[in-house]
Amino acid sequence: MAHGTPPVVDERVPIAQMQSLHQHTPYVPPDQSPTEMTIRALLLGSFLGIVFAASSVYLAIKVGLTVSASIPVAVLSIAIFRAVGKSNILENTIVQTTGSAGESLAFGVAAALPALLLLGYDISLTHAFLVAALGGVLGVLMMIPLRQGLIVQEHGKLPYPEGTASADVLIVGEQGGTNARTVIIGFLVGGIYKFAYSGMKLFREVLSTPLKGLKSATLSTEVSPELLGVGYIIGPRVAAITFAGGVLSYLILIPAISFFGAGLDQPLLVHNGQLIRDMSPDQIRNAYVLYIGAGAVATGGLISLIRSLPTIIGAFKRGVESLKASRSHGGGPQLLRTDQDLPITVVLVGSAALVLAIWLAPPLEVNFISAVLIIIFGFFFVTVSARITGEIGSSSNPISGMVVATLLVTCLVYLLAGWTSSQDRFMALTTAAIVGIAASNGGTTAQDLKTAFLVGGTPKKQQIALFVGVLTSAMFIGLVLVTLNKGATVTIPEPHPGVQVTEMTQETRTQYTFPWAVSAQAMTSRGLDEAALRKAAWAQGYDLASKDGALALHSWRQVSAQDVSGVTLSPTGGSQVKVSELGAITEGPQRTFKEGYVRGADTPVPAGKYLVDDSGSIQYVVDPGIGGRITTYEGQALTRYAAPKAQLFALIIDGILTQRLPWDLVLLGVFIALMLELCGVSSLPFAVGVYLPISSSAPLFIGGMVRYLVDRLRGGSESDFSPGTLLSSGYIAGGSIAGVLIAFLEIATDGAGSRAINLPAVFGHEGAFGGFLNAVGESELAHPLWSNLWGLLFFGGLTLFLLRSALKGPSAAVSPPPSGK
């Protein structure tokens, strides 16, 4: 890639020649100035950044993981610009830089902000935008003075693997090769496949079977294209360790708790008084195993942070020294184009403005001390993150450990200051979230600046592009997070007589009531009972209530009696029937409920959002889609996102500030993590597996095994832009975007759109086709064996397509440059 020593023009000399023995000749020489930062490059980069940010949000709340978007964005940029006209390598670099900013923001936002739901708050669009934008800007600002030291002076010492791989892709693309077709095919296959099971319900999303002979033990897997792709990219070792954590939870811990707790006659650590012997495996996991997993995840994150301490301390020292050294030449000769950063005044003024913005922005509710802590922690962890990504890559960067460390220090400061209210917990999470986003974005920014350094980009233009990417992606990341949560949020009857919320709002919800004069003869003739009707009504978005023998349908949507009469029900074991055929519907009185929140310690019910009646008593729980505690209702599985990192952060905040935590269970997780480290096994991926449902870690394991086969059959490790990796990136983006679009459809149509494309419900179980769909698809009538086999057939096909694509292409997803170039 070297093309001779760049000429020295007039008095301009590279800073690298002044201070570093590792001279570098960029692909585009410094004395050349081709078109670089164009409007179309910023627009395309922003668009691709939003797309990959949305997929990263989806992955982060589902399994607590994301994958780098830099290489797919670079490949797509080359292909798109080539299709519409000419471009050059520096313009494509701007697209890659702008686009990759969104993915780094997404992880911090999606990992931390859902903890608000678990602490009894809502996720606000304004709050999410400010946290993402301010954290992202902080990460870019802090990297401006560090670029000379970490990227230039440490060239030849810090490899920055993702940044170097992106530069390779851009250079080969400039010479005539690319394989965007692989990414696009993966995107389309992943999206259509996701829509088939998540939207049309043609096959089950989770395939599950109990293990006979071991009570409460279950094996399950999601048939998810995005998780299969993630497993392929992270590789067999990490995927296998993560799955092993799921095996510990579902095949050891849950059966053990069920066995030893079967004889207890008193509830243990649960609010609802439920006995262990009456709990399902998922209920045991939520009540006990999550605390064990949280202890393991926190310990694993801290161990990874402690293990990185020498690197952290060295990075910080060298970063400060590099800043001093690079600025000592401020009065020297004119800088080459490839050495021009934004001026240090931008950093100083920007940092001061950030303190004021964080302090004064009403949605953040952060005091001055916390705002200063954010800047201090931000600079420290951006330095750390940039150094670590340079040595071991973004995927191994312990961002979660940095957030945990920030939370621990912040919460201890708050505890000493006596700040332990629910509002202080909100402030602590906001503080840690901004720092985590800054650290995540700092690492990604360093990779992008390394790419620009190798190809010959102008640093200050890259830094401007990073600001653009941060701000455009920040506008949409919160929207995606809120959409996914709202699309899966359900309002479920959960009366708690005499129990009141801790904070009442001015918001109200109107419930529409429709008395239903159901004919006993019509019920009997169809073999129906009230329970069957309740399930069928819930599937159509109505709640069936019974009082003194009288039935009524409740709806949170404003509909007419005529609309309700025309609804078609599909009762289990019976034929489809319209509501009006069972009895007359009339319009009844409307009821207004107030929205309120339960927050703080020693609450009689779990923290969260509730609806209360005129007397102030809780009648309904508004269970969120992200981190929701209710997984099934009326026999139907509810869409839930585990958000493992958010669960951990909420646990740390509550555990320290309320000083109430089931430490016995947490310490079990701590010692599990320590045991693994003593055995030489990385505890963090194992701990994440303990925390996740096994259905989420199983497809990761399958993807990792496909990668293992490919590596063995090809006789070497896959590169970052091989066909398998690019197809997996397409799977991830396509499946995730389809999931986001389905959530948008659910909200935009108030559930009507989702029900209209639910083919098993539309066709019913009568007739050959309808009966087949209900037997093998996502339906309450699904056959336990045939539906599993049907789902495995599709998932097996998806997996084999990945294996075939990875094996048939060249080891790098690029074509050789045309002859003569």
C-alpha positions, 0 to 999 in steps of 0.5 A: 500500500506504500507509494513512496515518500510523500513530497515535502512542500515548502515548510510543511512537514508531518508531525509523524516525522517530528515525533515518531520513528514509524513513518507512514505514507498514506494511500492518497499523498498529503499534497493531493486534495481530491474531493472529500467531504461532500453533501452526498457523502454526509447524507449517505453516511447519515442514512447508513448510520441510522440503519445500522444504529437501528439494528444495533439498538435491536441487538443491544436490548435483545442480547446485550451485544452489537457488532461493528458497522464500519466494514459493511458501511464501507462496502455499501458506500463503494457500491452505491457511489459506483452505481450512481457515478464516480467517487473517490476513496476519501469521499467513501471514507467520509461515508464510512466515518459518518455511518459508523458513529451511529452504531457506537451510540446505539450500544450505549443508549440501548444498554443503559437507558432501558434501566429507567423502565426497571427503576419505574420511569419512562424513556423520553425521546428528548432525554434519549436524544440528549444523552446520545448526542451529548455523550457522542459529542463528548467522545469525539471532542476528547479524541481530537487532542488524542489523535496525534498521540494514539494514531500518528505517534503509535503507528506500528504499535497500535494496530486498530484492527477494525480501522485497518480492515476498513482501510483495506476494504476502501483501498481495494474498492478504489482499485476496482473490487467490492462485494456489496452484493453479499451484504445486500443479499444477507439484508434481504434474506434476513429481512424477509425471513424475519418478517415471515415468522415475526410478522406473518407467524408462518413458523415459531420464533422460539422452538422449545422442549422440556427435558424429561426426567429433569424437572423445570429443565428446558432447551430452546432456541430462537430462529433469529437471523440476527443472532445467527449472524452475531454468533458467526461474527463473534466466533466459536469460542465466545459463542460457546462460552456464552451458550455454556452460561445458558446451560448453567441457568436452564439445565442446572440452576433452575432445576436445582432451585425447583428441586430444593424449593418444592417443599417450601410452604412460604414464598421466597424473595417474591412480591406476589406470594407465589411458591417455588413449586408453582413457578414455571422455569421462566418465573424461577429465572426472573425471581432468582437466577437473574440476580445470580447472573447480575453478580456474574456479569458485574464481576466479569465486567470489573475483572475485564476492567482490572485486567486492563488497568495497566493498559488504562493507566499507560493509555491515560499517561501516554494520552496526556503526554501526547497532548502536551507534545503535539501542542508544543509544536503549535508555533512551528511549520505549517501542517500537512493536510493529513495532520490538520485537526480541529483547533484545541479551542474547539475542545476547550469551548466544547467541553465547557459548553457540554458541562453547561448543557448537561447541567442546565438541560431540564430533561437530564435533571443532572446537577453541577457535580454530576456534570463535572463528573461526566466530563472527568470520567468521559476524558479518562474513559475515552482515552482508555477506550481509544487505547484498548480498541487500538490494541485488541479491537472494538469487540473486546473493548470492556465498555460495560465494565467502564459503565459499571465502574462509573456507576459504582463511583457515582452511586458511592458519591451519591450515598456519601452525599445522602442523595438516595431518592428515586430522582437521584437514581435517575441522575446516576443512570444518566451520568453513567449513560453519557460516560458509557456513550462517550467511551464507546464513541471514543473507541469507534472514533479512534478506529475511524481516524486510523482508517483516515490516517491509512488512506490519507484523509483529512483529520479535521474533515473526519472529525466534522463528519463524526459530529454530523454522524453523531447528531443525525443518528442521535435523532433516531436512536431514541425513536427506535428504542421507544418504538420497540418498547412501546410496540411490545408494551401491554396493559394487563389487569393486576389489581392491588387493593389498597396499594397506591403508587408513589408518584402520580402523573397528570396523564390519564388513560380511557377505557371503553366498555362494551357490555356483551349479552352472550347467549348461553345456548350459543356458547354451548352449541359451539363448545365454548366457555368463558376462559376460551372466550377470554383468550380469543378476545385478548388475541384481538386486543380486547380484555374480557371482564366478568362481574356478577355473571355479566360479561363485557369487553374492554378496549383501550382503543376508541372503537364503536359497538359496531366495530366490536360486533364485527370482530372475528374470534378464533377460540381454541378448539372451536370454529371462528365466530363473530362477536355478534353471533354470540350475543349483542354488543352495546356501548357502556360507560367509559372509565378513566384511569390515572397513570402513576409510577412505583419507585424506590425501596420497600415498595409492596409491588415491583417498580414500574408504571401502573394505572389507578382508579378513582380511589387511588388503588392500582388496577392495571400494570403497564408492563414494558416491552424492554425488561418486562416481567410478564412473559405470557398472558392468556396463553399467548407469549408476549414479545419481550427484550431481555436488555441484560446490561440494563438489568445489571445497571438498574440492579447496581443503582438500586443495590447501592442507593437503597442498600437492599439487595439479595446479596446471597444470590448476587454473591453466588454469581460473583463466585461463579465468575471468579471460578471461571477466571481461575479455570482460565475461562473468560467470565464475561461472555459466560455471565452474559449467557447466565443472564440471557434466556437460553433461547437467545444464546443458542442461535449464537452458539449455532452461528459460532459453530458454522464459523468453526466449520468454515475456519476448519474447512478453509484452513484458516481464520475468516477475515473481517470482510470475508463472504461469511462475515459480510452475509452475517452483517446483512442478516443482522441488519435485515433481521433487525430492521424488519423487527423495528418495522414490525414494531412501527406497524404495531404502533401506527395501526394500534395493533390492527396491522399486526393482526391483519398479517398474522396468517394463522389468526386470519385463516383460523384453524378450519380448513386444510390450509388454516389447520396447517398454519395453526399446527406449525406456525406461531399459534396457541394451537401449534403442535409441540413436535411438528411446529418445532420441526417446521421451524427447524426446517427454516432455520436449518435452511438459513444456516446452510445458506450461510455455510454455503456462502462462506465456503464458496467465495474467496477468503476476502470478499473482494475481487482482484483489481482490474489488470493494468491498474 
